[in-house]
Amino acid sequence: MKNNIIYTFILLSLFSASCRKELDDVNINPNATENAQPDYLLTAAIKNTADAYWGTTNNMNSSLLFVQQWAKVQYTEEDRFIYSNSSFTSLWSTLYATSITGLNKVIEIGNTTNNPNYRGVALTLRSWSFLLLTDAYGDVPYSQAGKINEFITPAYDKQKDVYYGILEDLKTANNILNPAGSAIGGDIVYNGDITKWKKFANSLRLRIALRIADREPAKAQQVLDEIKSEGSSYISANADIAQLIYQVSPQQNPVSAQFDTRDDYRISKIIVDKLFSLNDPRLPVYASKTQTATPEEYVGLPNGLTNSEASNLGFARTSRPGAYFLTPQSPAVIFSYAELLFDRAEAAARGFTTENAADLYNQGIVASLKQFGIADALVANYTAQAAVQYDGANYKKSIGEQKWLALFGQGLEAWAERRRLDYPELTASVNTVLNGQIPVRFIYPGTEQSLNGQQYRNAVASQGTDLLTTRLWFDVK
């Protein structure tokens, strides 16, 4: 009897194994490769991250409103800061589920195929992804993120630790990227130019060093000293700008795609007034003329209007963003030469370097104007004005206001810098719901409370209440 039981068990085991083998065979796609291709993964990660950075939820419907570069002309709830815990899921889900996961795979393939350039590029892009996340939410999963086989409910790292971690990742990326090394494919930012990737990685290191400078000036100084001692270089011309240049529909710029079917946004009155006051030649680039002729030609919309107030001002008598931004092929700028020059100016103003802050500030203005095709004569006239001269006694105001203008359209980065530098000085509309405050962070996605509840509660206990008004670690008042 015992032998019969054993025999039956063996037959069942063999049958089960056979069924599993048949199911495995059925689940194999004969038309697809079983090995992930790093070039395809890299292209997808770049496109997905750029879309999230430049798209509706994280840019047009939030951060561009917070920095008052854009305003809403209909469905104005977001311009009055009416959000829920489902409002900010896009950045979180896209970057964790697709970008970081895909880039981790590229890093793995780079290691196994002995192509460190794939690893270096992926580390750089992954660092940018984590930077976007921590700048927006604060404490976020970093050390356990993207390791689904090990951590189903990843812990949240403190923002300081995230910044420090990605600084090390970027240092590693710069060290392993080799222009004379193996070629890479799928690079839709720099077309395989590894020298430019090294410049981008170092420019991100400078950006983060300044992000932490008010909290950790010694660490910021250390980062800049390391870059200098390595003999590394930064983005050094508009030709080095890190950007994704889109194609025609359906691979068009998200702003273009939005305006193909909707008409919810206008350029903000605050920035239009500033551009007018400075005789800024970027005005016709940043804004479109009103559809109905007006004496000003360019009319900004006040932020924070009720739906009825916005309707009264009308679609035709207020300015859309400029045609440059509505073109399908308009680039999603990730890091501009102008930003790099303003960062170097600030580093000099803080005493981190011995460079000339005023000269770098002026170069930053010129780089921004040239980025948008402004003629040399207009550039000279603009930079000669007293109103745009560098004020060494208040470098944060000079750099903060000009950087705000240069970062037009890059809502998340403009918002991070406005929180850090506290310029330009902006006022919330009386119609907003945060007692006169402007949001200083994204609230965590509601799914984190249900799917990663304990780690979410730990983060809130550490960082503060999960509100739009809870100031983040880097944001020193």
C-alpha positions as CSV (number, residue, x, y, z in Angstrom):
1,M,0.0,0.0,0.0
2,K,2.8,2.4,0.9
3,N,4.6,1.6,-2.4
4,N,1.4,2.3,-4.3
5,I,1.0,5.7,-2.6
6,I,4.6,6.6,-3.4
7,Y,4.1,5.5,-7.0
8,T,1.0,7.6,-7.4
9,F,2.8,10.6,-5.9
10,I,5.6,10.2,-8.4
11,L,3.1,10.0,-11.3
12,L,1.3,13.1,-10.2
13,S,4.6,15.0,-9.8
14,L,5.6,14.0,-13.3
15,F,2.3,15.0,-14.7
16,S,2.4,18.4,-12.9
17,A,5.9,19.0,-14.2
18,S,4.8,18.2,-17.7
19,C,1.8,20.6,-17.4
20,R,4.1,23.4,-16.2
21,K,6.5,22.8,-19.1
22,E,3.6,22.9,-21.5
23,L,2.3,26.1,-20.0
24,D,5.8,27.6,-20.1
25,D,6.0,26.8,-23.7
26,V,2.6,28.3,-24.4
27,N,3.6,31.5,-22.6
28,I,6.7,32.0,-24.8
29,N,6.1,34.6,-27.6
30,P,7.7,33.1,-30.7
31,N,7.9,36.5,-32.3
32,A,9.7,38.3,-29.4
33,T,13.2,38.0,-28.1
34,E,13.7,36.5,-24.7
35,N,16.5,38.9,-23.9
36,A,15.9,42.5,-23.2
37,Q,17.6,44.9,-25.6
38,P,19.4,47.8,-23.9
39,D,18.9,50.2,-26.8
40,Y,15.1,49.7,-26.7
41,L,15.0,50.0,-22.9
42,L,17.1,53.2,-23.0
43,T,14.8,54.8,-25.6
44,A,11.7,53.9,-23.6
45,A,13.1,55.2,-20.4
46,I,14.1,58.5,-21.9
47,K,10.8,59.0,-23.6
48,N,8.7,58.0,-20.6
49,T,10.6,60.2,-18.2
50,A,10.6,63.2,-20.5
51,D,6.9,62.8,-21.1
52,A,6.3,62.8,-17.3
53,Y,8.5,65.8,-16.8
54,W,7.0,67.9,-19.7
55,G,3.5,66.5,-19.6
56,T,0.1,67.6,-18.3
57,T,-0.1,66.2,-14.7
58,N,3.4,67.2,-13.4
59,N,4.0,70.3,-15.5
60,M,1.0,72.0,-17.0
61,N,-1.5,71.1,-14.3
62,S,0.7,71.7,-11.3
63,S,4.2,73.0,-11.2
64,L,3.8,75.6,-14.0
65,L,0.9,76.9,-12.0
66,F,2.8,77.0,-8.8
67,V,5.6,79.1,-10.3
68,Q,3.0,81.3,-12.1
69,Q,4.4,80.8,-15.6
70,W,1.1,79.4,-16.8
71,A,-2.5,79.8,-15.6
72,K,-5.8,78.0,-16.3
73,V,-8.5,79.5,-18.3
74,Q,-11.1,76.8,-17.7
75,Y,-11.5,74.0,-15.1
76,T,-9.4,76.2,-12.8
77,E,-9.5,74.0,-9.7
78,E,-5.8,73.1,-9.9
79,D,-4.9,76.8,-10.2
80,R,-6.7,77.2,-6.9
81,F,-4.7,74.3,-5.5
82,I,-7.6,72.0,-5.2
83,Y,-6.0,68.5,-5.4
84,S,-6.6,65.0,-3.9
85,N,-4.3,62.1,-3.1
86,S,-4.9,60.8,-6.6
87,S,-3.7,64.0,-8.3
88,F,0.0,63.3,-8.2
89,T,0.2,59.6,-9.1
90,S,1.7,60.1,-12.5
91,L,5.3,61.1,-11.6
92,W,5.5,58.4,-9.0
93,S,4.1,55.6,-11.0
94,T,5.8,56.4,-14.3
95,L,9.3,56.9,-12.8
96,Y,9.2,53.9,-10.4
97,A,7.3,51.4,-12.6
98,T,8.8,52.2,-16.0
99,S,11.8,54.6,-15.9
100,I,13.8,53.3,-12.9
101,T,12.9,49.7,-13.5
102,G,14.0,49.9,-17.1
103,L,17.2,51.8,-16.3
104,N,18.1,49.2,-13.7
105,K,17.8,46.6,-16.4
106,V,20.1,48.7,-18.7
107,I,22.6,48.9,-15.8
108,E,22.5,45.1,-15.4
109,I,22.9,44.5,-19.1
110,G,25.8,47.0,-19.2
111,N,27.5,45.0,-16.5
112,T,26.9,41.6,-18.1
113,T,27.9,42.7,-21.6
114,N,31.0,44.6,-20.4
115,N,29.7,47.9,-21.8
116,P,30.1,50.5,-19.0
117,N,28.8,53.3,-21.2
118,Y,25.3,51.7,-21.0
119,R,25.7,51.6,-17.2
120,G,26.9,55.2,-17.0
121,V,24.1,56.6,-19.1
122,A,21.5,54.7,-17.2
123,L,22.9,55.8,-13.9
124,T,22.8,59.4,-15.0
125,L,19.1,59.1,-16.1
126,R,18.2,57.1,-13.0
127,S,19.7,59.9,-10.9
128,W,17.7,62.5,-12.7
129,S,14.5,60.4,-12.1
130,F,15.2,60.1,-8.4
131,L,16.0,63.8,-8.3
132,L,12.6,64.6,-9.8
133,L,10.9,62.4,-7.2
134,T,12.6,63.7,-4.1
135,D,12.3,67.3,-5.2
136,A,8.6,66.9,-5.6
137,Y,7.6,64.5,-2.7
138,G,10.6,64.7,-0.2
139,D,11.4,61.4,1.4
140,V,11.0,58.6,-1.2
141,P,12.1,55.0,-1.8
142,Y,15.6,55.1,-3.1
143,S,17.9,52.4,-1.8
144,Q,15.2,49.7,-2.1
145,A,13.5,51.1,-5.1
146,G,13.1,49.1,-8.3
147,K,14.1,45.8,-6.6
148,I,10.7,44.1,-6.7
149,N,12.2,40.6,-6.1
150,E,13.7,41.8,-2.8
151,F,11.4,44.6,-1.6
152,I,7.7,44.5,-2.2
153,T,7.2,47.4,0.2
154,P,10.3,49.6,-0.2
155,A,11.3,51.9,2.7
156,Y,11.4,55.6,2.2
157,D,14.8,57.2,2.4
158,K,15.2,60.6,3.9
159,Q,15.6,63.4,1.4
160,K,19.2,64.2,2.5
161,D,20.1,60.5,2.0
162,V,18.5,60.5,-1.5
163,Y,20.5,63.5,-2.5
164,Y,23.7,62.1,-1.1
165,G,23.1,58.7,-2.8
166,I,22.5,60.1,-6.3
167,L,25.5,62.3,-5.9
168,E,27.6,59.1,-5.5
169,D,25.7,57.5,-8.4
170,L,26.5,60.5,-10.6
171,K,30.2,60.4,-9.6
172,T,30.3,56.8,-10.5
173,A,28.6,57.5,-13.8
174,N,31.2,60.2,-14.7
175,N,34.1,57.8,-13.8
176,I,32.9,54.9,-15.9
177,L,31.6,56.8,-19.0
178,N,34.3,56.5,-21.6
179,P,34.1,58.3,-25.0
180,A,36.7,55.9,-26.3
181,G,34.7,52.9,-25.1
182,S,32.0,50.7,-26.6
183,A,29.2,52.4,-28.5
184,I,25.6,52.5,-27.2
185,G,22.3,52.5,-29.1
186,G,18.9,54.0,-28.3
187,D,20.2,57.3,-27.1
188,I,17.6,59.9,-28.2
189,V,19.2,62.7,-26.2
190,Y,22.8,62.8,-27.3
191,N,22.9,60.2,-30.1
192,G,25.6,58.2,-28.4
193,D,27.9,61.2,-27.6
194,I,29.5,60.0,-24.4
195,T,31.4,63.2,-23.8
196,K,28.1,65.1,-23.6
197,W,26.7,62.5,-21.2
198,K,29.7,63.1,-18.9
199,K,29.0,66.9,-19.0
200,F,25.3,66.2,-18.2
201,A,26.2,64.0,-15.3
202,N,28.5,66.6,-13.8
203,S,26.0,69.4,-14.4
204,L,23.5,67.3,-12.4
205,R,26.1,67.1,-9.6
206,L,26.3,70.8,-9.5
207,R,22.5,71.2,-9.5
208,I,22.2,68.9,-6.5
209,A,25.2,70.5,-4.7
210,L,23.3,73.8,-4.8
211,R,20.0,72.1,-3.8
212,I,21.6,71.1,-0.5
213,A,23.8,74.2,-0.1
214,D,21.6,75.9,2.5
215,R,21.5,72.7,4.6
216,E,24.9,71.2,3.9
217,P,27.3,73.9,2.6
218,A,30.4,71.8,3.4
219,K,29.1,68.8,1.4
220,A,28.2,71.2,-1.5
221,Q,31.7,72.5,-1.5
222,Q,33.1,69.0,-1.4
223,V,31.1,68.0,-4.5
224,L,32.4,71.0,-6.5
225,D,36.0,70.4,-5.3
226,E,35.7,66.7,-6.5
227,I,34.4,67.7,-9.9
228,K,37.3,70.2,-10.3
229,S,39.9,67.7,-9.1
230,E,38.6,65.1,-11.5
231,G,39.2,67.6,-14.4
232,S,35.6,67.1,-15.3
233,S,33.6,69.5,-17.4
234,Y,30.0,70.8,-17.5
235,I,27.5,71.5,-20.2
236,S,29.5,74.2,-22.1
237,A,27.3,75.4,-25.0
238,N,23.7,75.4,-26.1
239,A,24.8,72.5,-28.4
240,D,25.2,70.5,-25.2
241,I,21.7,71.0,-23.9
242,A,20.2,67.8,-22.5
243,Q,16.9,67.6,-24.3
244,L,14.5,65.2,-26.1
245,I,13.5,66.6,-29.5
246,Y,10.1,65.2,-30.3
247,Q,8.7,64.1,-33.6
248,V,5.4,64.6,-35.3
249,S,2.2,63.0,-34.0
250,P,1.9,60.6,-32.2
251,Q,5.4,61.1,-30.9
252,Q,4.9,64.8,-30.4
253,N,5.7,67.1,-27.6
254,P,3.1,66.7,-24.7
255,V,2.3,70.4,-24.8
256,S,1.5,70.2,-28.5
257,A,-0.6,67.1,-27.9
258,Q,-2.5,68.8,-25.1
259,F,-3.4,71.8,-27.3
260,D,-4.4,69.6,-30.2
261,T,-7.6,68.6,-28.3
262,R,-8.0,71.1,-25.4
263,D,-7.5,74.7,-24.6
264,D,-7.2,74.9,-20.8
265,Y,-4.1,77.0,-20.3
266,R,-2.8,80.5,-20.8
267,I,0.5,82.2,-20.1
268,S,0.4,83.8,-16.6
269,K,-0.1,87.5,-16.2
270,I,2.7,87.6,-13.7
271,I,5.4,86.5,-16.2
272,V,3.9,88.5,-19.0
273,D,4.0,91.6,-16.9
274,K,7.6,90.8,-16.0
275,L,8.6,90.3,-19.6
276,F,7.0,93.6,-20.6
277,S,8.7,95.5,-17.8
278,L,12.1,94.3,-18.9
279,N,11.4,94.7,-22.6
280,D,12.3,91.0,-22.8
281,P,12.6,89.8,-26.4
282,R,11.5,86.3,-25.2
283,L,7.9,87.5,-24.8
284,P,6.8,86.6,-28.4
285,V,8.6,83.2,-28.0
286,Y,6.9,82.4,-24.7
287,A,3.5,83.8,-25.5
288,S,1.1,83.9,-28.5
289,K,-0.7,87.0,-29.6
290,T,-4.3,87.1,-28.5
291,Q,-6.7,85.7,-31.0
292,T,-8.9,88.8,-30.8
293,A,-6.8,91.9,-31.4
294,T,-5.9,93.8,-28.2
295,P,-3.7,96.9,-27.6
296,E,-1.1,94.9,-25.7
297,E,-1.1,92.0,-28.2
298,Y,0.1,89.7,-25.4
299,V,-2.2,89.3,-22.4
300,G,-1.5,87.1,-19.5
301,L,-4.2,85.5,-17.4
302,P,-4.1,86.0,-13.6
303,N,-3.5,82.8,-11.6
304,G,-6.1,81.4,-9.3
305,L,-9.3,82.6,-11.0
306,T,-12.6,81.0,-10.4
307,N,-14.2,79.4,-13.4
308,S,-16.6,82.3,-13.9
309,E,-13.8,84.9,-13.6
310,A,-11.7,83.1,-16.2
311,S,-14.7,82.7,-18.5
312,N,-15.3,86.4,-18.3
313,L,-11.8,87.2,-19.5
314,G,-12.3,84.8,-22.3
315,F,-10.2,82.5,-24.5
316,A,-9.7,84.9,-27.4
317,R,-8.5,87.9,-25.3
318,T,-5.8,86.0,-23.4
319,S,-2.5,84.6,-24.7
320,R,-1.7,80.9,-25.2
321,P,1.9,79.8,-24.7
322,G,4.0,80.7,-27.7
323,A,4.1,78.7,-31.0
324,Y,7.6,77.5,-30.1
325,F,6.1,75.4,-27.3
326,L,3.0,74.3,-29.3
327,T,5.1,72.9,-32.1
328,P,5.0,69.0,-32.2
329,Q,8.8,68.9,-32.5
330,S,9.5,71.3,-29.6
331,P,12.1,69.9,-27.3
332,A,11.6,68.7,-23.7
333,V,14.6,70.5,-22.1
334,I,16.1,68.6,-19.2
335,F,19.2,70.7,-18.5
336,S,20.0,73.9,-20.4
337,Y,23.3,75.7,-20.8
338,A,21.7,78.8,-19.3
339,E,20.8,76.9,-16.1
340,L,24.4,75.6,-15.8
341,L,25.8,79.2,-16.1
342,F,23.4,80.5,-13.4
343,D,24.4,77.5,-11.2
344,R,28.1,78.4,-11.7
345,A,27.3,82.0,-10.9
346,E,25.6,81.0,-7.7
347,A,28.4,78.7,-6.7
348,A,30.8,81.6,-7.1
349,A,28.5,84.0,-5.2
350,R,28.5,81.5,-2.3
351,G,32.2,81.3,-2.3
352,F,32.4,77.7,-3.5
353,T,34.5,78.7,-6.5
354,T,36.7,81.6,-7.4
355,E,34.9,82.3,-10.7
356,N,33.3,85.7,-11.5
357,A,29.6,85.5,-10.4
358,A,28.5,88.6,-12.3
359,D,30.1,87.5,-15.5
360,L,28.6,84.0,-15.3
361,Y,25.2,85.5,-14.6
362,N,25.4,87.7,-17.7
363,Q,26.5,84.7,-19.7
364,G,23.5,82.8,-18.4
365,I,21.1,85.5,-19.7
366,V,22.8,85.5,-23.1
367,A,22.7,81.7,-23.3
368,S,18.9,81.7,-22.6
369,L,18.2,84.4,-25.2
370,K,20.3,82.6,-27.8
371,Q,18.6,79.3,-26.9
372,F,15.4,80.8,-28.1
373,G,16.9,82.4,-31.3
374,I,17.0,86.0,-30.1
375,A,19.1,88.2,-32.4
376,D,22.4,89.5,-31.2
377,A,21.3,93.2,-31.3
378,L,18.3,92.5,-29.1
379,V,20.5,90.4,-26.7
380,A,22.9,93.4,-26.4
381,N,20.1,95.8,-25.7
382,Y,18.5,93.6,-23.1
383,T,21.7,92.9,-21.2
384,A,22.6,96.6,-21.1
385,Q,19.5,97.5,-19.1
386,A,20.0,98.5,-15.5
387,A,17.0,96.3,-14.4
388,V,18.8,93.1,-15.4
389,Q,22.2,93.9,-13.9
390,Y,23.6,91.5,-11.4
391,D,23.2,92.5,-7.7
392,G,26.0,91.0,-5.7
393,A,24.3,92.1,-2.5
394,N,21.3,89.9,-3.3
395,Y,22.5,87.2,-5.6
396,K,19.5,85.0,-4.9
397,K,17.1,87.6,-6.3
398,S,19.2,88.3,-9.4
399,I,19.8,84.7,-10.2
400,G,16.4,83.5,-9.0
401,E,14.4,85.9,-11.2
402,Q,16.5,85.4,-14.3
403,K,16.6,81.6,-13.8
404,W,12.8,81.7,-13.5
405,L,12.5,83.3,-16.9
406,A,15.1,81.0,-18.4
407,L,13.3,77.9,-17.1
408,F,10.0,78.8,-18.8
409,G,8.1,75.6,-19.5
410,Q,10.3,73.4,-17.2
411,G,7.8,73.5,-14.4
412,L,9.3,71.0,-12.0
413,E,12.8,72.5,-12.1
414,A,11.5,76.1,-12.0
415,W,9.4,75.1,-8.9
416,A,12.3,73.5,-7.1
417,E,14.5,76.6,-7.7
418,R,11.8,79.0,-6.7
419,R,11.4,77.1,-3.4
420,R,15.1,77.1,-2.8
421,L,16.0,80.7,-3.7
422,D,12.7,82.2,-2.7
423,Y,12.6,84.3,-5.8
424,P,10.7,85.5,-7.7
425,E,8.4,86.6,-4.9
426,L,4.9,85.3,-5.8
427,T,1.6,85.7,-4.1
428,A,-1.3,83.2,-4.1
429,S,-4.7,84.3,-5.3
430,V,-7.4,85.0,-2.8
431,N,-9.4,82.2,-4.4
432,T,-6.8,79.6,-3.5
433,V,-7.5,77.1,-0.6
434,L,-4.2,77.0,1.3
435,N,-4.6,80.1,3.4
436,G,-2.5,82.2,1.1
437,Q,0.3,79.6,0.7
438,I,1.6,78.2,-2.6
439,P,2.3,74.4,-2.7
440,V,5.8,73.4,-1.7
441,R,5.5,69.7,-2.4
442,F,3.4,67.0,-4.1
443,I,1.3,64.8,-1.7
444,Y,2.0,61.1,-1.9
445,P,-0.2,59.0,-4.1
446,G,-3.1,57.5,-2.2
447,T,-2.0,54.0,-3.4
448,E,1.0,54.2,-1.1
449,Q,-1.3,54.3,1.9
450,S,-3.0,51.1,0.8
451,L,-0.1,49.2,-0.8
452,N,2.9,50.4,1.2
453,G,1.1,51.6,4.3
454,Q,3.7,51.1,7.1
455,Q,6.5,52.7,5.1
456,Y,4.2,55.6,4.1
457,R,3.4,56.2,7.8
458,N,7.1,56.0,8.7
459,A,7.8,58.7,6.1
460,V,5.0,61.0,7.3
461,A,6.2,60.6,10.9
462,S,9.7,61.5,9.8
463,Q,9.0,64.3,7.3
464,G,5.7,65.8,8.5
465,T,2.1,65.8,7.6
466,D,1.3,64.7,4.0
467,L,0.2,68.1,2.9
468,L,0.9,70.4,0.0
469,T,2.3,73.0,2.5
470,T,4.8,70.7,4.4
471,R,8.2,72.2,3.7
472,L,10.8,69.7,2.5
473,W,14.3,69.3,4.0
474,F,16.1,71.2,1.2
475,D,13.6,74.1,1.4
476,V,15.1,76.3,4.1
477,K,13.1,79.5,4.8
